[in-house]
């Protein structure tokens, strides 16, 4: 795909990383807005996050990334567990 993008211009999400980054950011913002509209994320929490000092925001960023990584590992373990053949 990147070779085709080089010949014919950017292909959006399947192009080079520098060309797809704005699309990825847009999708992330749209997902965040959807979560806000569905009240899955509290507007008060988001406002409080924005008002944090840079050091406090960094700490929250690190916590969120750690929880997301742990959740990904747990999900992979569950998938692996469910794919094992049943013995007996």
PyMOL commands that set and color helices and strands:
alter all, ss='L'
color gray80, all
select helices_A, chain A and resi 2-8+12-14+17-37+43-51+54-83
alter helices_A, ss='H'
color red, helices_A
deselect
rebuild
show_as cartoon
